Each structure stands twice: as C-alpha cells, then as structure tokens.
Amino acid sequence: MHEEIVNSVNEIDKTRKLYFEEEHLAKQARDKEEKIKKRKTGIFASFTSLQNKKERTSAHREASDIQSTQVM
C-alpha cells in the first residue's frame, strides 16, 4: 500500500513539473507574439518578413497552449 502511494506521488510530481514546463513555454510564446505585434517596422525590416514571423510565433503559441492544456 505504501509503495503505491509513493509511486502515485512521484507520478503526480512528474506530471506537475511537465505541466509547468509546458505552461512556461506557452507563456514565452505569448509574450514573444505580443512583442512582435507591438514592434514597429524598422528601416530594413519588411512588412512581409514581420508578418511571417508573427504567423510562425502565433502558430507556436497556439501549439504550446494546446499542449499545456491537454489532459494526460
């Protein structure tokens, strides 16, 4: 009985760590997306390049959000 409890606690701890790691990555992606949205184009930065970066970052953020909220 004691061994089952210890194994359950260890599994919960691993899952918690994984969740917080994925949530941290999702937050970083959201922050990066927000920064790109607010950034003004520089002299040498093309609008198309910034749009592509925004789309990639948005896709990464969405994937991270989905992954961090999935039930294991």
Jmol script that loads the backbone (N, CA, C; Angstrom):
load data "model"
ATOM      1  N   MET A   1       0.826  -1.189   0.000  1.00  0.00           N
ATOM      2  CA  MET A   1       0.000   0.000   0.000  1.00  0.00           C
ATOM      3  C   MET A   1       0.877   1.263   0.000  1.00  0.00           C
ATOM      4  N   HIS A   2       1.868   1.260   0.864  1.00  0.00           N
ATOM      5  CA  HIS A   2       2.761   2.417   0.961  1.00  0.00           C
ATOM      6  C   HIS A   2       3.497   2.653  -0.361  1.00  0.00           C
ATOM      7  N   GLU A   3       3.902   1.582  -1.001  1.00  0.00           N
ATOM      8  CA  GLU A   3       4.625   1.696  -2.274  1.00  0.00           C
ATOM      9  C   GLU A   3       3.734   2.307  -3.356  1.00  0.00           C
ATOM     10  N   GLU A   4       2.464   1.955  -3.372  1.00  0.00           N
ATOM     11  CA  GLU A   4       1.525   2.517  -4.345  1.00  0.00           C
ATOM     12  C   GLU A   4       1.362   4.021  -4.145  1.00  0.00           C
ATOM     13  N   ILE A   5       1.310   4.430  -2.898  1.00  0.00           N
ATOM     14  CA  ILE A   5       1.172   5.859  -2.590  1.00  0.00           C
ATOM     15  C   ILE A   5       2.415   6.611  -3.048  1.00  0.00           C
ATOM     16  N   VAL A   6       3.576   6.059  -2.766  1.00  0.00           N
ATOM     17  CA  VAL A   6       4.834   6.697  -3.172  1.00  0.00           C
ATOM     18  C   VAL A   6       4.898   6.804  -4.691  1.00  0.00           C
ATOM     19  N   ASN A   7       4.519   5.746  -5.396  1.00  0.00           N
ATOM     20  CA  ASN A   7       4.524   5.780  -6.861  1.00  0.00           C
ATOM     21  C   ASN A   7       3.538   6.809  -7.394  1.00  0.00           C
ATOM     22  N   SER A   8       2.374   6.905  -6.777  1.00  0.00           N
ATOM     23  CA  SER A   8       1.376   7.889  -7.209  1.00  0.00           C
ATOM     24  C   SER A   8       1.880   9.310  -7.003  1.00  0.00           C
ATOM     25  N   VAL A   9       2.497   9.550  -5.862  1.00  0.00           N
ATOM     26  CA  VAL A   9       3.032  10.885  -5.570  1.00  0.00           C
ATOM     27  C   VAL A   9       4.140  11.229  -6.560  1.00  0.00           C
ATOM     28  N   ASN A  10       4.995  10.281  -6.871  1.00  0.00           N
ATOM     29  CA  ASN A  10       6.068  10.527  -7.846  1.00  0.00           C
ATOM     30  C   ASN A  10       5.497  10.831  -9.222  1.00  0.00           C
ATOM     31  N   GLU A  11       4.469  10.094  -9.619  1.00  0.00           N
ATOM     32  CA  GLU A  11       3.839  10.333 -10.919  1.00  0.00           C
ATOM     33  C   GLU A  11       3.178  11.711 -10.964  1.00  0.00           C
ATOM     34  N   ILE A  12       2.520  12.086  -9.885  1.00  0.00           N
ATOM     35  CA  ILE A  12       1.892  13.411  -9.815  1.00  0.00           C
ATOM     36  C   ILE A  12       2.958  14.496  -9.907  1.00  0.00           C
ATOM     37  N   ASP A  13       4.073  14.307  -9.221  1.00  0.00           N
ATOM     38  CA  ASP A  13       5.151  15.297  -9.243  1.00  0.00           C
ATOM     39  C   ASP A  13       5.736  15.449 -10.643  1.00  0.00           C
ATOM     40  N   LYS A  14       5.952  14.333 -11.347  1.00  0.00           N
ATOM     41  CA  LYS A  14       6.463  14.397 -12.717  1.00  0.00           C
ATOM     42  C   LYS A  14       5.483  15.121 -13.632  1.00  0.00           C
ATOM     43  N   THR A  15       4.197  14.811 -13.480  1.00  0.00           N
ATOM     44  CA  THR A  15       3.171  15.447 -14.305  1.00  0.00           C
ATOM     45  C   THR A  15       3.102  16.943 -14.023  1.00  0.00           C
ATOM     46  N   ARG A  16       3.205  17.316 -12.752  1.00  0.00           N
ATOM     47  CA  ARG A  16       3.174  18.731 -12.370  1.00  0.00           C
ATOM     48  C   ARG A  16       4.354  19.477 -12.983  1.00  0.00           C
ATOM     49  N   LYS A  17       5.538  18.894 -12.914  1.00  0.00           N
ATOM     50  CA  LYS A  17       6.725  19.528 -13.493  1.00  0.00           C
ATOM     51  C   LYS A  17       6.573  19.698 -15.001  1.00  0.00           C
ATOM     52  N   LEU A  18       6.062  18.672 -15.669  1.00  0.00           N
ATOM     53  CA  LEU A  18       5.855  18.739 -17.109  1.00  0.00           C
ATOM     54  C   LEU A  18       4.844  19.829 -17.456  1.00  0.00           C
ATOM     55  N   TYR A  19       3.763  19.909 -16.678  1.00  0.00           N
ATOM     56  CA  TYR A  19       2.745  20.930 -16.915  1.00  0.00           C
ATOM     57  C   TYR A  19       3.343  22.328 -16.789  1.00  0.00           C
ATOM     58  N   PHE A  20       4.081  22.579 -15.720  1.00  0.00           N
ATOM     59  CA  PHE A  20       4.654  23.907 -15.524  1.00  0.00           C
ATOM     60  C   PHE A  20       5.683  24.250 -16.600  1.00  0.00           C
ATOM     61  N   GLU A  21       6.428  23.252 -17.056  1.00  0.00           N
ATOM     62  CA  GLU A  21       7.387  23.495 -18.138  1.00  0.00           C
ATOM     63  C   GLU A  21       6.653  23.881 -19.425  1.00  0.00           C
ATOM     64  N   GLU A  22       5.592  23.145 -19.755  1.00  0.00           N
ATOM     65  CA  GLU A  22       4.831  23.445 -20.968  1.00  0.00           C
ATOM     66  C   GLU A  22       4.106  24.782 -20.847  1.00  0.00           C
ATOM     67  N   GLU A  23       3.599  25.091 -19.675  1.00  0.00           N
ATOM     68  CA  GLU A  23       2.929  26.373 -19.469  1.00  0.00           C
ATOM     69  C   GLU A  23       3.926  27.519 -19.597  1.00  0.00           C
ATOM     70  N   HIS A  24       5.149  27.312 -19.112  1.00  0.00           N
ATOM     71  CA  HIS A  24       6.200  28.327 -19.230  1.00  0.00           C
ATOM     72  C   HIS A  24       6.528  28.589 -20.704  1.00  0.00           C
ATOM     73  N   LEU A  25       6.641  27.512 -21.493  1.00  0.00           N
ATOM     74  CA  LEU A  25       6.904  27.670 -22.925  1.00  0.00           C
ATOM     75  C   LEU A  25       5.752  28.387 -23.621  1.00  0.00           C
ATOM     76  N   ALA A  26       4.523  28.074 -23.228  1.00  0.00           N
ATOM     77  CA  ALA A  26       3.359  28.734 -23.821  1.00  0.00           C
ATOM     78  C   ALA A  26       3.367  30.222 -23.485  1.00  0.00           C
ATOM     79  N   LYS A  27       3.735  30.567 -22.247  1.00  0.00           N
ATOM     80  CA  LYS A  27       3.780  31.979 -21.848  1.00  0.00           C
ATOM     81  C   LYS A  27       4.866  32.716 -22.621  1.00  0.00           C
ATOM     82  N   GLN A  28       6.010  32.077 -22.807  1.00  0.00           N
ATOM     83  CA  GLN A  28       7.075  32.705 -23.585  1.00  0.00           C
ATOM     84  C   GLN A  28       6.617  32.966 -25.014  1.00  0.00           C
ATOM     85  N   ALA A  29       5.903  32.018 -25.596  1.00  0.00           N
ATOM     86  CA  ALA A  29       5.409  32.187 -26.965  1.00  0.00           C
ATOM     87  C   ALA A  29       4.386  33.316 -27.023  1.00  0.00           C
ATOM     88  N   ARG A  30       3.497  33.409 -26.019  1.00  0.00           N
ATOM     89  CA  ARG A  30       2.513  34.503 -25.984  1.00  0.00           C
ATOM     90  C   ARG A  30       3.212  35.851 -25.857  1.00  0.00           C
ATOM     91  N   ASP A  31       4.223  35.912 -24.975  1.00  0.00           N
ATOM     92  CA  ASP A  31       4.963  37.160 -24.787  1.00  0.00           C
ATOM     93  C   ASP A  31       5.688  37.571 -26.066  1.00  0.00           C
ATOM     94  N   LYS A  32       6.301  36.601 -26.733  1.00  0.00           N
ATOM     95  CA  LYS A  32       7.020  36.883 -27.972  1.00  0.00           C
ATOM     96  C   LYS A  32       6.053  37.377 -29.046  1.00  0.00           C
ATOM     97  N   GLU A  33       4.883  36.739 -29.125  1.00  0.00           N
ATOM     98  CA  GLU A  33       3.881  37.161 -30.103  1.00  0.00           C
ATOM     99  C   GLU A  33       3.429  38.596 -29.819  1.00  0.00           C
ATOM    100  N   GLU A  34       3.209  38.907 -28.563  1.00  0.00           N
ATOM    101  CA  GLU A  34       2.781  40.248 -28.179  1.00  0.00           C
ATOM    102  C   GLU A  34       3.862  41.272 -28.524  1.00  0.00           C
ATOM    103  N   LYS A  35       5.115  40.926 -28.297  1.00  0.00           N
ATOM    104  CA  LYS A  35       6.230  41.823 -28.613  1.00  0.00           C
ATOM    105  C   LYS A  35       6.289  42.101 -30.112  1.00  0.00           C
ATOM    106  N   ILE A  36       6.099  41.058 -30.916  1.00  0.00           N
ATOM    107  CA  ILE A  36       6.128  41.229 -32.373  1.00  0.00           C
ATOM    108  C   ILE A  36       4.965  42.098 -32.828  1.00  0.00           C
ATOM    109  N   LYS A  37       3.802  41.912 -32.219  1.00  0.00           N
ATOM    110  CA  LYS A  37       2.640  42.720 -32.593  1.00  0.00           C
ATOM    111  C   LYS A  37       2.893  44.202 -32.318  1.00  0.00           C
ATOM    112  N   LYS A  38       3.581  44.484 -31.207  1.00  0.00           N
ATOM    113  CA  LYS A  38       3.799  45.874 -30.806  1.00  0.00           C
ATOM    114  C   LYS A  38       4.977  46.528 -31.529  1.00  0.00           C
ATOM    115  N   ARG A  39       5.885  45.710 -32.026  1.00  0.00           N
ATOM    116  CA  ARG A  39       7.090  46.246 -32.649  1.00  0.00           C
ATOM    117  C   ARG A  39       6.747  46.975 -33.948  1.00  0.00           C
ATOM    118  N   LYS A  40       7.340  48.100 -34.112  1.00  0.00           N
ATOM    119  CA  LYS A  40       7.156  48.844 -35.361  1.00  0.00           C
ATOM    120  C   LYS A  40       8.226  48.408 -36.345  1.00  0.00           C
ATOM    121  N   THR A  41       7.895  48.485 -37.594  1.00  0.00           N
ATOM    122  CA  THR A  41       8.858  48.070 -38.611  1.00  0.00           C
ATOM    123  C   THR A  41      10.021  49.053 -38.661  1.00  0.00           C
ATOM    124  N   GLY A  42      11.213  48.501 -38.765  1.00  0.00           N
ATOM    125  CA  GLY A  42      12.406  49.318 -38.891  1.00  0.00           C
ATOM    126  C   GLY A  42      12.645  49.660 -40.343  1.00  0.00           C
ATOM    127  N   ILE A  43      13.685  50.403 -40.601  1.00  0.00           N
ATOM    128  CA  ILE A  43      14.005  50.827 -41.959  1.00  0.00           C
ATOM    129  C   ILE A  43      14.258  49.624 -42.858  1.00  0.00           C
ATOM    130  N   PHE A  44      14.972  48.623 -42.345  1.00  0.00           N
ATOM    131  CA  PHE A  44      15.358  47.495 -43.185  1.00  0.00           C
ATOM    132  C   PHE A  44      14.447  46.275 -43.041  1.00  0.00           C
ATOM    133  N   ALA A  45      13.484  46.339 -42.139  1.00  0.00           N
ATOM    134  CA  ALA A  45      12.577  45.202 -41.943  1.00  0.00           C
ATOM    135  C   ALA A  45      11.387  45.337 -42.874  1.00  0.00           C
ATOM    136  N   SER A  46      11.121  44.293 -43.586  1.00  0.00           N
ATOM    137  CA  SER A  46       9.979  44.350 -44.497  1.00  0.00           C
ATOM    138  C   SER A  46       8.730  43.898 -43.762  1.00  0.00           C
ATOM    139  N   PHE A  47       7.621  44.426 -44.202  1.00  0.00           N
ATOM    140  CA  PHE A  47       6.343  44.080 -43.598  1.00  0.00           C
ATOM    141  C   PHE A  47       6.072  42.585 -43.761  1.00  0.00           C
ATOM    142  N   THR A  48       6.396  42.035 -44.904  1.00  0.00           N
ATOM    143  CA  THR A  48       6.163  40.610 -45.159  1.00  0.00           C
ATOM    144  C   THR A  48       6.968  39.749 -44.196  1.00  0.00           C
ATOM    145  N   SER A  49       8.202  40.125 -43.956  1.00  0.00           N
ATOM    146  CA  SER A  49       9.048  39.379 -43.035  1.00  0.00           C
ATOM    147  C   SER A  49       8.458  39.393 -41.631  1.00  0.00           C
ATOM    148  N   LEU A  50       7.995  40.542 -41.192  1.00  0.00           N
ATOM    149  CA  LEU A  50       7.394  40.638 -39.866  1.00  0.00           C
ATOM    150  C   LEU A  50       6.100  39.839 -39.784  1.00  0.00           C
ATOM    151  N   GLN A  51       5.319  39.850 -40.850  1.00  0.00           N
ATOM    152  CA  GLN A  51       4.077  39.070 -40.876  1.00  0.00           C
ATOM    153  C   GLN A  51       4.396  37.579 -40.765  1.00  0.00           C
ATOM    154  N   ASN A  52       5.409  37.132 -41.495  1.00  0.00           N
ATOM    155  CA  ASN A  52       5.800  35.721 -41.430  1.00  0.00           C
ATOM    156  C   ASN A  52       6.252  35.336 -40.025  1.00  0.00           C
ATOM    157  N   LYS A  53       7.042  36.197 -39.396  1.00  0.00           N
ATOM    158  CA  LYS A  53       7.483  35.932 -38.031  1.00  0.00           C
ATOM    159  C   LYS A  53       6.294  35.874 -37.085  1.00  0.00           C
ATOM    160  N   LYS A  54       5.355  36.790 -37.268  1.00  0.00           N
ATOM    161  CA  LYS A  54       4.161  36.815 -36.422  1.00  0.00           C
ATOM    162  C   LYS A  54       3.350  35.538 -36.588  1.00  0.00           C
ATOM    163  N   GLU A  55       3.185  35.079 -37.820  1.00  0.00           N
ATOM    164  CA  GLU A  55       2.417  33.861 -38.074  1.00  0.00           C
ATOM    165  C   GLU A  55       3.095  32.638 -37.460  1.00  0.00           C
ATOM    166  N   ARG A  56       4.425  32.548 -37.605  1.00  0.00           N
ATOM    167  CA  ARG A  56       5.149  31.420 -37.012  1.00  0.00           C
ATOM    168  C   ARG A  56       5.039  31.448 -35.493  1.00  0.00           C
ATOM    169  N   THR A  57       5.188  32.644 -34.918  1.00  0.00           N
ATOM    170  CA  THR A  57       5.098  32.771 -33.474  1.00  0.00           C
ATOM    171  C   THR A  57       3.692  32.456 -32.990  1.00  0.00           C
ATOM    172  N   SER A  58       2.690  32.917 -33.713  1.00  0.00           N
ATOM    173  CA  SER A  58       1.302  32.616 -33.346  1.00  0.00           C
ATOM    174  C   SER A  58       1.042  31.118 -33.395  1.00  0.00           C
ATOM    175  N   ALA A  59       1.537  30.459 -34.420  1.00  0.00           N
ATOM    176  CA  ALA A  59       1.350  29.014 -34.540  1.00  0.00           C
ATOM    177  C   ALA A  59       2.051  28.291 -33.391  1.00  0.00           C
ATOM    178  N   HIS A  60       3.248  28.754 -33.048  1.00  0.00           N
ATOM    179  CA  HIS A  60       3.988  28.153 -31.941  1.00  0.00           C
ATOM    180  C   HIS A  60       3.227  28.369 -30.637  1.00  0.00           C
ATOM    181  N   ARG A  61       2.699  29.570 -30.431  1.00  0.00           N
ATOM    182  CA  ARG A  61       1.939  29.868 -29.219  1.00  0.00           C
ATOM    183  C   ARG A  61       0.709  28.983 -29.126  1.00  0.00           C
ATOM    184  N   GLU A  62      -0.031  28.859 -30.207  1.00  0.00           N
ATOM    185  CA  GLU A  62      -1.235  28.032 -30.198  1.00  0.00           C
ATOM    186  C   GLU A  62      -0.894  26.576 -29.893  1.00  0.00           C
ATOM    187  N   ALA A  63       0.172  26.081 -30.500  1.00  0.00           N
ATOM    188  CA  ALA A  63       0.581  24.699 -30.243  1.00  0.00           C
ATOM    189  C   ALA A  63       0.989  24.519 -28.785  1.00  0.00           C
ATOM    190  N   SER A  64       1.701  25.493 -28.239  1.00  0.00           N
ATOM    191  CA  SER A  64       2.118  25.420 -26.838  1.00  0.00           C
ATOM    192  C   SER A  64       0.918  25.492 -25.908  1.00  0.00           C
ATOM    193  N   ASP A  65      -0.040  26.368 -26.219  1.00  0.00           N
ATOM    194  CA  ASP A  65      -1.253  26.468 -25.408  1.00  0.00           C
ATOM    195  C   ASP A  65      -2.020  25.156 -25.411  1.00  0.00           C
ATOM    196  N   ILE A  66      -2.158  24.562 -26.580  1.00  0.00           N
ATOM    197  CA  ILE A  66      -2.882  23.292 -26.686  1.00  0.00           C
ATOM    198  C   ILE A  66      -2.155  22.208 -25.898  1.00  0.00           C
ATOM    199  N   GLN A  67      -0.851  22.151 -26.062  1.00  0.00           N
ATOM    200  CA  GLN A  67      -0.076  21.118 -25.390  1.00  0.00           C
ATOM    201  C   GLN A  67      -0.115  21.301 -23.876  1.00  0.00           C
ATOM    202  N   SER A  68      -0.082  22.540 -23.394  1.00  0.00           N
ATOM    203  CA  SER A  68      -0.057  22.771 -21.953  1.00  0.00           C
ATOM    204  C   SER A  68      -1.415  22.541 -21.312  1.00  0.00           C
ATOM    205  N   THR A  69      -2.485  22.529 -22.096  1.00  0.00           N
ATOM    206  CA  THR A  69      -3.812  22.326 -21.513  1.00  0.00           C
ATOM    207  C   THR A  69      -4.364  20.932 -21.768  1.00  0.00           C
ATOM    208  N   GLN A  70      -3.613  20.091 -22.462  1.00  0.00           N
ATOM    209  CA  GLN A  70      -4.079  18.729 -22.718  1.00  0.00           C
ATOM    210  C   GLN A  70      -4.054  17.922 -21.433  1.00  0.00           C
ATOM    211  N   VAL A  71      -5.063  17.105 -21.259  1.00  0.00           N
ATOM    212  CA  VAL A  71      -5.133  16.214 -20.106  1.00  0.00           C
ATOM    213  C   VAL A  71      -4.333  14.965 -20.426  1.00  0.00           C
ATOM    214  N   MET A  72      -3.490  14.581 -19.494  1.00  0.00           N
ATOM    215  CA  MET A  72      -2.635  13.409 -19.730  1.00  0.00           C
ATOM    216  C   MET A  72      -3.322  12.177 -19.240  1.00  0.00           C
TER     217      MET A  72
END
end "model"
wireframe off; spacefill off
backbone 0.3
color backbone group
